[in-house]
Amino acid sequence: MAGSEEVIISMEELHKMRKVVRKEAGQASSRGRDQPVISPEEAENRRIVVQAVEVTLGLTTCREERLNSIRKVRHDNDTSQFQIQKTRRIPKVPSMLKDTSLRDTNDCNKYFEPMMVSIGPYHYGEDKLKPGETLKLKLTQQFFNDGKQQLIDAWYDKIFAEINNLRGCYDEESTKNYDDETLTWMLFVDGCSVLRYIQCDVEVKLNDLKIQNHEIVFMRKDLFLLENQLPFQVLKLLMSYPIYEADKGKDLIEKFILKNVETPERKGWQQQWRQQWQQFWQQQQRQEKEPSHLLELLRRGLLGPKSRNSSQITDKIRGDDWQSFRHVAELRAAGIYFHRSKTNFLNDISFNPCCIYGYVKLPPISVDDSTKAKFLNLVAYEMSPDFENNMEVTSYICFLDSLIDQPDDVKNLRKKYILHNFLGSDEEVAKLFNEIATYLMPNPDIYRDVKLGIQKHYDDKGKAWMAEFLYKRFRSPWTIIAFIAAFLAFVMTGIQTFCTVRKCN
């Protein structure tokens, strides 16, 4: 309004004004008949003032509540970060991943829930897993190998002494109904049965378990589910049992992880790969922190040593923009070929240009019935807010999905010994990676230099045209033979003509 002045009133003044107005209003109502009566206009003005004060106070209170909520979130975040550093939890699978990992949401639970045995409290006591409880007791008995009761009690007490720390590894809602004795017994039996299974698997003595083949397969799959993990501390405590003299327990764990990351090797490659694995394992034992569980150890074994692909990204590379990507068949037509890397580590991916051609090196991978469950659970672990990481496995899956669009792409990678297909048809493998990568978001910096190298080579029209010409014209060996024959005929004709002309002269 023209001529009006803006007045800034403090909170204290607002409170005083509210009290004064209410006091005067109260006095007016309590005056006797001889007291002057407040006019209706004045009463209305005072009522408006009271309402204005109340609205202002209400807005201020609402604002204070919102600001306090931000402060509370910050405080809770600082507290949670401290708790994460203090004890690394075993998270549950994010509900978002369960809902979107597959189009058929009723089908995706089988990739996250155990089929044979429950490990830890998340699926303990489920009806379908009750036969597995009997199996775990059998394996626990074999683990101690008829050991003396005093020894069994001693190792049980070791778990019980750490039960408070072990309880903190799981979601609080999942353990609140179990007292210390129940939870100790659960983790004790789970740890013994897991170590016994690993021992028989590594030493190729699975028949000693005296269980059926399908139970062996299901249990191996269950050991790498995110919601079916055991704190590594439990395994470490149990590996101090007398049967695991020196570092036998650690050696068994290492060989078990190796069996789950290596692929069938061509002659002469296996020894080289094993040597590289030994160097990596010894290095990570010295430098890396103790893993939270077996699934994290599997992730480390798959990724291998940290490389430039996962950490050091130069400003030059970061400043460029990645536009698009092509699948294997189209890249081959443009002169970009695929070869096997020297190691099985997922970080070992590179691109090397050479004249009109380019070469992408990819680590070999075996695809079987357990691949989908392993990858989905590794992705779920990387999505956990409790686990700080660069989303390396997720980025690898998305990168491979960008290369595989149709069965021919799988066929090309299979011929180069990059993909070992134990699943069935090439179409099933292509579908598997396409389904896993649905709704996943990779780290844009992972493999960025490889992608940009491919794009730069693809955008070079001269190289692309020459490579495409050679690819189309000389793709068949018969075409090459015909070209050589025609070239020789042309040369012979030229020589004959030259000799004839010279003879005439």
C-alpha positions as CSV (number, residue, x, y, z in Angstrom):
1,M,0.0,0.0,0.0
2,A,1.3,3.5,-0.9
3,G,2.7,5.5,2.0
4,S,2.9,2.5,4.3
5,E,6.2,1.6,6.0
6,E,7.6,-1.8,6.5
7,V,8.1,-2.6,10.2
8,I,10.4,-5.4,11.3
9,I,9.3,-6.9,14.6
10,S,11.5,-9.3,16.6
11,M,10.2,-12.6,18.1
12,E,10.2,-11.2,21.6
13,E,8.2,-8.1,20.5
14,L,5.6,-10.4,18.9
15,H,5.3,-12.5,22.1
16,K,4.9,-9.3,24.2
17,M,2.3,-7.9,21.7
18,R,0.4,-11.1,21.8
19,K,0.3,-11.0,25.7
20,V,-0.7,-7.3,25.8
21,V,-3.5,-7.7,23.3
22,R,-4.9,-10.8,25.1
23,K,-4.6,-9.0,28.5
24,E,-6.5,-6.0,27.2
25,A,-9.1,-8.2,25.7
26,G,-9.5,-10.0,29.0
27,Q,-9.8,-6.8,30.9
28,A,-12.4,-5.5,28.6
29,S,-14.5,-8.6,29.1
30,S,-14.2,-8.4,32.9
31,R,-15.1,-4.7,33.3
32,G,-18.1,-3.7,35.2
33,R,-21.1,-1.8,33.8
34,D,-19.5,1.5,34.8
35,Q,-16.4,0.9,32.7
36,P,-16.2,2.2,29.2
37,V,-16.9,-0.4,26.5
38,I,-14.5,-1.0,23.7
39,S,-16.0,-0.1,20.4
40,P,-16.6,-2.9,17.8
41,E,-14.1,-1.3,15.4
42,E,-11.4,-1.3,18.0
43,A,-12.2,-4.9,19.1
44,E,-12.0,-6.0,15.4
45,N,-8.6,-4.2,15.0
46,R,-7.2,-6.0,18.1
47,R,-8.6,-9.3,16.9
48,I,-6.8,-8.8,13.6
49,V,-3.6,-8.0,15.4
50,V,-3.9,-11.2,17.5
51,Q,-4.5,-13.3,14.4
52,A,-1.5,-11.7,12.6
53,V,0.7,-12.4,15.6
54,E,-0.5,-16.0,15.7
55,V,0.1,-16.5,12.0
56,T,3.6,-15.0,12.2
57,L,4.4,-17.2,15.2
58,G,3.0,-20.2,13.5
59,L,5.1,-19.7,10.3
60,T,8.2,-19.1,12.4
61,T,7.6,-22.2,14.4
62,C,7.1,-24.2,11.2
63,R,10.3,-22.8,9.8
64,E,12.2,-23.6,13.0
65,E,10.9,-27.2,12.9
66,R,12.0,-27.6,9.3
67,L,15.5,-26.2,10.0
68,N,15.7,-28.5,13.1
69,S,14.9,-31.5,10.9
70,I,17.9,-30.6,8.6
71,R,20.1,-30.3,11.7
72,K,18.8,-33.7,12.9
73,V,19.5,-35.4,9.6
74,R,23.1,-34.0,9.6
75,H,23.6,-35.2,13.2
76,D,22.1,-38.6,12.3
77,N,24.4,-38.8,9.3
78,D,27.5,-38.0,11.4
79,T,26.4,-40.6,13.9
80,S,25.8,-43.3,11.2
81,Q,29.2,-42.6,9.6
82,F,30.8,-43.2,13.0
83,Q,28.9,-46.4,13.4
84,I,29.8,-47.6,9.9
85,Q,33.5,-47.0,10.7
86,K,33.1,-48.8,14.0
87,T,31.3,-51.9,12.7
88,R,30.6,-52.8,9.0
89,R,27.1,-54.0,8.8
90,I,25.6,-56.8,6.6
91,P,22.8,-54.9,4.8
92,K,19.6,-56.2,3.3
93,V,18.9,-56.0,-0.4
94,P,17.5,-52.6,-1.4
95,S,13.8,-52.9,-2.1
96,M,14.2,-50.9,-5.3
97,L,16.5,-53.6,-6.7
98,K,14.0,-56.3,-5.9
99,D,11.2,-54.4,-7.6
100,T,13.1,-53.4,-10.7
101,S,15.8,-56.0,-11.3
102,L,13.4,-58.1,-13.4
103,R,10.2,-57.3,-15.1
104,D,8.6,-60.3,-13.3
105,T,8.9,-59.1,-9.6
106,N,7.6,-62.5,-8.4
107,D,10.6,-64.2,-10.0
108,C,13.5,-62.0,-8.7
109,N,13.3,-63.2,-5.0
110,K,15.0,-66.4,-6.0
111,Y,18.2,-64.5,-6.8
112,F,18.3,-63.0,-3.3
113,E,16.8,-65.6,-0.9
114,P,18.5,-68.9,0.1
115,M,17.3,-72.1,-1.4
116,M,19.0,-74.6,1.0
117,V,20.5,-73.1,4.1
118,S,20.0,-69.8,6.0
119,I,23.2,-68.1,7.2
120,G,22.7,-65.4,9.8
121,P,19.3,-64.1,11.2
122,Y,17.7,-62.6,8.1
123,H,16.1,-65.9,6.9
124,Y,16.5,-68.0,10.0
125,G,13.5,-70.2,10.8
126,E,11.8,-70.0,7.4
127,D,9.8,-73.2,6.7
128,K,11.4,-74.0,3.4
129,L,14.9,-73.9,5.0
130,K,14.2,-76.2,7.9
131,P,15.8,-79.2,6.2
132,G,18.9,-77.0,5.9
133,E,19.1,-76.7,9.7
134,T,19.6,-80.5,10.0
135,L,22.2,-80.3,7.2
136,K,24.1,-77.6,9.1
137,L,24.2,-79.6,12.3
138,K,25.6,-82.5,10.3
139,L,28.4,-80.3,8.9
140,T,29.1,-78.9,12.3
141,Q,29.6,-82.3,13.7
142,Q,32.0,-83.1,10.8
143,F,33.8,-79.8,11.4
144,F,34.8,-80.8,15.0
145,N,35.4,-84.4,13.8
146,D,34.3,-85.9,17.1
147,G,36.3,-83.4,19.1
148,K,36.2,-83.3,22.9
149,Q,33.3,-81.5,24.4
150,Q,35.6,-79.1,26.2
151,L,37.1,-77.9,22.9
152,I,33.6,-77.4,21.4
153,D,32.6,-75.4,24.5
154,A,35.7,-73.3,24.3
155,W,35.1,-72.3,20.7
156,Y,31.4,-71.6,21.4
157,D,32.5,-69.3,24.2
158,K,34.8,-67.4,21.8
159,I,31.7,-66.5,19.7
160,F,29.7,-65.7,22.8
161,A,32.4,-63.3,24.0
162,E,32.1,-61.2,20.8
163,I,28.3,-61.5,20.4
164,N,27.6,-57.7,21.0
165,N,29.9,-56.7,18.2
166,L,28.6,-59.5,15.9
167,R,25.0,-58.4,16.6
168,G,25.9,-54.9,15.4
169,C,26.8,-56.3,12.0
170,Y,23.1,-57.0,11.2
171,D,20.0,-54.9,11.0
172,E,18.7,-54.2,14.5
173,E,15.1,-55.2,13.6
174,S,16.3,-58.7,12.5
175,T,18.2,-59.5,15.8
176,K,16.1,-57.9,18.5
177,N,14.0,-61.0,19.0
178,Y,17.1,-63.2,19.6
179,D,18.8,-63.2,23.0
180,D,22.6,-63.6,23.1
181,E,22.5,-67.4,23.6
182,T,20.2,-67.9,20.6
183,L,22.2,-65.6,18.4
184,T,25.5,-67.2,19.5
185,W,24.3,-70.7,18.7
186,M,23.0,-69.5,15.3
187,L,26.3,-68.0,14.3
188,F,28.3,-70.8,15.8
189,V,26.5,-73.5,13.8
190,D,26.5,-71.4,10.6
191,G,30.3,-70.7,10.9
192,C,31.2,-74.3,11.4
193,S,29.0,-75.6,8.6
194,V,30.3,-72.9,6.2
195,L,34.0,-73.8,6.9
196,R,33.3,-77.5,6.6
197,Y,31.7,-77.0,3.2
198,I,34.6,-74.8,2.0
199,Q,37.1,-77.4,3.1
200,C,35.4,-80.2,1.3
201,D,34.9,-78.0,-1.8
202,V,38.5,-77.0,-2.0
203,E,39.9,-80.4,-1.3
204,V,37.5,-82.0,-3.8
205,K,35.9,-84.1,-1.1
206,L,32.3,-83.1,-1.4
207,N,31.3,-86.7,-1.3
208,D,32.4,-86.7,2.4
209,L,29.5,-84.3,3.1
210,K,27.2,-87.2,2.4
211,I,24.6,-85.0,0.8
212,Q,22.9,-85.0,-2.6
213,N,24.3,-83.2,-5.6
214,H,21.5,-80.6,-5.8
215,E,22.1,-79.8,-2.1
216,I,25.8,-79.1,-2.9
217,V,24.9,-76.8,-5.8
218,F,22.2,-74.9,-3.8
219,M,24.5,-74.4,-0.8
220,R,27.3,-73.0,-2.9
221,K,24.9,-70.5,-4.4
222,D,23.5,-69.6,-0.9
223,L,27.0,-68.7,0.4
224,F,27.2,-65.7,-1.9
225,L,23.8,-64.1,-1.2
226,L,23.9,-60.6,0.4
227,E,21.2,-61.4,3.0
228,N,22.9,-64.8,3.8
229,Q,26.3,-63.6,4.9
230,L,28.2,-64.3,8.1
231,P,30.6,-61.8,9.7
232,F,34.1,-62.7,8.6
233,Q,35.1,-62.3,12.3
234,V,33.1,-65.5,13.0
235,L,35.1,-67.5,10.4
236,K,38.3,-66.0,11.7
237,L,37.6,-67.1,15.3
238,L,36.6,-70.6,14.2
239,M,39.7,-70.9,11.9
240,S,41.8,-70.9,15.1
241,Y,40.5,-74.4,15.9
242,P,43.4,-77.0,16.1
243,I,42.5,-78.7,12.8
244,Y,43.5,-75.4,11.0
245,E,47.1,-75.4,11.9
246,A,49.2,-72.3,10.8
247,D,47.4,-70.5,7.9
248,K,45.5,-73.5,6.6
249,G,42.1,-71.7,7.2
250,K,43.2,-68.7,5.2
251,D,44.6,-70.9,2.4
252,L,41.2,-72.7,2.2
253,I,39.3,-69.4,1.9
254,E,41.7,-68.1,-0.8
255,K,41.4,-71.3,-2.9
256,F,37.6,-71.2,-2.5
257,I,37.4,-67.6,-3.8
258,L,39.8,-68.5,-6.6
259,K,37.6,-71.4,-7.7
260,N,34.7,-68.9,-8.0
261,V,36.5,-66.3,-10.1
262,E,38.7,-68.3,-12.5
263,T,37.6,-69.5,-15.9
264,P,38.6,-72.5,-18.0
265,E,42.0,-71.6,-19.4
266,R,43.7,-72.5,-22.6
267,K,46.9,-74.4,-22.5
268,G,49.8,-72.4,-21.1
269,W,47.5,-69.6,-19.7
270,Q,46.4,-71.2,-16.4
271,Q,49.9,-71.2,-14.8
272,Q,50.4,-67.5,-15.7
273,W,47.0,-66.6,-14.3
274,R,47.6,-68.4,-11.1
275,Q,50.9,-66.6,-10.6
276,Q,49.1,-63.2,-11.1
277,W,46.4,-64.3,-8.6
278,Q,49.0,-65.2,-6.0
279,Q,50.7,-61.8,-6.3
280,F,47.4,-60.0,-6.0
281,W,46.2,-62.1,-3.1
282,Q,49.4,-61.5,-1.1
283,Q,49.3,-57.8,-1.9
284,Q,45.6,-57.3,-0.8
285,Q,46.2,-59.4,2.4
286,R,48.9,-56.8,3.4
287,Q,47.1,-53.7,2.3
288,E,43.3,-54.2,2.4
289,K,41.2,-54.2,5.5
290,E,39.6,-57.4,6.7
291,P,36.5,-58.1,4.6
292,S,33.1,-58.0,6.1
293,H,32.0,-61.3,4.7
294,L,32.5,-63.8,1.9
295,L,30.6,-61.8,-0.7
296,E,32.9,-58.8,-0.2
297,L,35.9,-61.2,-0.5
298,L,34.4,-62.5,-3.8
299,R,34.1,-58.9,-5.0
300,R,37.7,-58.2,-4.3
301,G,38.8,-61.4,-6.1
302,L,36.7,-60.4,-9.2
303,L,37.9,-56.8,-9.4
304,G,41.6,-57.5,-8.7
305,P,44.1,-54.7,-8.1
306,K,42.9,-51.1,-8.3
307,S,43.6,-49.6,-11.7
308,R,43.3,-46.4,-13.5
309,N,39.8,-47.5,-14.7
310,S,38.5,-47.3,-11.2
311,S,40.4,-44.4,-9.6
312,Q,42.7,-42.0,-11.4
313,I,40.8,-40.2,-14.1
314,T,42.7,-37.4,-15.8
315,D,41.2,-33.9,-16.4
316,K,41.6,-34.4,-20.1
317,I,39.5,-37.5,-20.1
318,R,37.0,-36.1,-17.7
319,G,36.5,-33.0,-19.9
320,D,35.5,-35.0,-23.0
321,D,31.9,-36.1,-23.6
322,W,30.9,-39.6,-24.3
323,Q,28.1,-39.7,-26.9
324,S,27.1,-43.2,-27.7
325,F,28.1,-46.9,-27.8
326,R,27.8,-49.7,-30.2
327,H,27.5,-53.5,-29.8
328,V,30.2,-56.0,-30.7
329,A,29.0,-56.8,-34.3
330,E,28.9,-53.1,-35.3
331,L,32.2,-52.3,-33.7
332,R,33.9,-55.2,-35.6
333,A,32.5,-53.9,-38.9
334,A,34.2,-50.6,-38.0
335,G,37.6,-52.3,-37.4
336,I,37.4,-52.6,-33.6
337,Y,38.2,-56.2,-32.5
338,F,38.0,-57.9,-29.2
339,H,40.7,-60.0,-27.5
340,R,41.1,-61.7,-24.1
341,S,42.9,-59.9,-21.3
342,K,45.9,-61.5,-19.6
343,T,44.0,-61.7,-16.3
344,N,40.5,-62.5,-15.1
345,F,40.2,-59.3,-13.2
346,L,37.2,-57.1,-14.1
347,N,39.4,-54.0,-13.9
348,D,41.7,-55.4,-16.7
349,I,39.9,-53.7,-19.6
350,S,41.8,-51.6,-22.1
351,F,41.6,-50.2,-25.7
352,N,44.7,-50.0,-28.0
353,P,44.5,-48.4,-31.5
354,C,46.7,-49.8,-34.2
355,C,46.7,-48.3,-37.7
356,I,43.2,-48.6,-39.1
357,Y,42.2,-51.1,-36.4
358,G,41.5,-50.9,-32.7
359,Y,41.6,-53.7,-30.1
360,V,39.5,-54.0,-26.9
361,K,40.8,-56.4,-24.3
362,L,38.3,-57.9,-22.0
363,P,38.8,-60.3,-19.1
364,P,37.3,-63.8,-19.5
365,I,34.1,-64.7,-17.7
366,S,32.2,-67.9,-17.2
367,V,28.4,-67.7,-17.4
368,D,26.4,-70.4,-15.7
369,D,23.3,-70.9,-13.6
370,S,24.9,-69.0,-10.6
371,T,26.1,-66.0,-12.5
372,K,22.9,-64.0,-12.3
373,A,22.5,-64.5,-8.6
374,K,26.2,-63.5,-7.9
375,F,26.1,-60.4,-10.0
376,L,22.7,-59.2,-8.6
377,N,23.9,-59.7,-5.0
378,L,27.1,-57.9,-5.7
379,V,25.1,-55.0,-7.2
380,A,22.9,-55.0,-4.2
381,Y,25.9,-54.8,-1.9
382,E,27.4,-51.9,-3.9
383,M,24.0,-50.0,-3.6
384,S,24.1,-50.3,0.2
385,P,24.6,-46.9,1.9
386,D,26.8,-48.6,4.4
387,F,29.4,-49.7,1.8
388,E,31.6,-47.0,0.4
389,N,32.7,-48.0,-3.1
390,N,33.0,-46.8,-6.8
391,M,30.3,-49.2,-8.2
392,E,32.9,-51.2,-10.1
393,V,30.9,-54.4,-10.6
394,T,27.8,-52.4,-11.5
395,S,29.8,-50.5,-14.1
396,Y,31.3,-53.7,-15.5
397,I,27.8,-55.2,-16.0
398,C,26.6,-52.1,-17.7
399,F,29.7,-51.9,-19.9
400,L,29.3,-55.6,-21.0
401,D,25.5,-55.0,-21.5
402,S,26.4,-52.1,-23.9
403,L,28.5,-54.6,-25.9
404,I,26.0,-57.4,-26.0
405,D,22.8,-56.7,-27.9
406,Q,22.1,-59.9,-29.7
407,P,23.2,-63.6,-29.8
408,D,25.9,-62.8,-32.5
409,D,27.7,-60.5,-30.0
410,V,27.9,-63.4,-27.6
411,K,29.1,-65.7,-30.3
412,N,31.9,-63.3,-31.3
413,L,33.1,-63.0,-27.6
414,R,32.8,-66.7,-27.2
415,K,35.1,-67.4,-30.2
416,K,37.7,-65.2,-28.6
417,Y,37.5,-67.1,-25.3
418,I,36.1,-64.1,-23.5
419,L,32.8,-65.6,-22.7
420,H,32.5,-69.2,-21.6
421,N,28.9,-70.2,-22.0
422,F,27.7,-72.9,-19.6
423,L,24.2,-71.5,-19.6
424,G,22.8,-72.8,-22.9
425,S,22.2,-70.8,-26.0
426,D,23.9,-67.5,-26.9
427,E,20.5,-65.9,-26.8
428,E,20.1,-66.8,-23.1
429,V,23.4,-65.2,-22.3
430,A,22.5,-61.9,-24.1
431,K,19.1,-61.9,-22.3
432,L,20.9,-62.5,-18.9
433,F,23.1,-59.4,-19.2
434,N,20.3,-57.3,-20.6
435,E,18.0,-58.2,-17.6
436,I,20.7,-57.7,-15.0
437,A,21.6,-54.2,-16.3
438,T,18.0,-53.0,-16.3
439,Y,17.7,-49.8,-14.2
440,L,21.3,-49.9,-13.1
441,M,23.4,-46.7,-13.1
442,P,27.2,-47.2,-13.6
443,N,29.9,-44.9,-12.4
444,P,30.6,-42.7,-15.5
445,D,34.3,-42.5,-14.7
446,I,34.8,-46.3,-14.8
447,Y,36.2,-47.5,-18.2
448,R,35.7,-43.9,-19.4
449,D,39.1,-43.8,-21.2
450,V,38.2,-47.1,-22.9
451,K,34.9,-45.8,-24.1
452,L,36.4,-42.5,-25.3
453,G,39.1,-44.4,-27.2
454,I,36.5,-46.5,-29.0
455,Q,34.4,-43.5,-29.8
456,K,37.4,-41.6,-31.2
457,H,38.4,-44.5,-33.4
458,Y,34.8,-45.0,-34.5
459,D,34.4,-41.3,-35.4
460,D,37.5,-41.4,-37.7
461,K,35.7,-41.7,-41.0
462,G,38.8,-42.7,-42.9
463,K,39.7,-45.6,-40.6
464,A,36.1,-46.6,-40.3
465,W,35.5,-46.7,-44.1
466,M,38.7,-48.6,-44.8
467,A,38.1,-51.1,-42.1
468,E,34.5,-51.6,-43.1
469,F,35.5,-52.1,-46.7
470,L,38.0,-54.7,-45.8
471,Y,35.6,-56.3,-43.4
472,K,32.8,-56.6,-46.0
473,R,35.0,-57.6,-49.0
474,F,37.3,-60.0,-47.3
475,R,35.2,-61.5,-44.5
476,S,35.1,-64.9,-46.2
477,P,38.3,-66.9,-46.8
478,W,37.0,-67.7,-50.3
479,T,36.9,-64.0,-51.0
480,I,40.5,-63.6,-49.9
481,I,41.6,-66.6,-52.1
482,A,39.7,-65.1,-55.1
483,F,41.3,-61.7,-54.5
484,I,44.8,-63.2,-54.3
485,A,44.2,-65.2,-57.5
486,A,42.9,-62.1,-59.3
487,F,45.9,-60.1,-58.1
488,L,48.4,-62.8,-59.2
489,A,46.6,-63.0,-62.6
490,F,46.9,-59.2,-63.0
491,V,50.6,-59.3,-62.1
492,M,51.3,-62.2,-64.5
493,T,49.5,-60.4,-67.2
494,G,51.5,-57.3,-66.6
495,I,54.8,-59.2,-66.7
496,Q,53.8,-61.0,-69.9
497,T,52.8,-57.8,-71.5
498,F,56.1,-56.2,-70.4
499,C,58.1,-59.1,-71.8
500,T,56.3,-59.0,-75.1
501,V,56.8,-55.3,-75.6
502,R,60.5,-55.6,-74.7
503,K,61.0,-58.5,-77.1
504,C,59.5,-56.6,-80.0
505,N,61.8,-53.6,-79.3
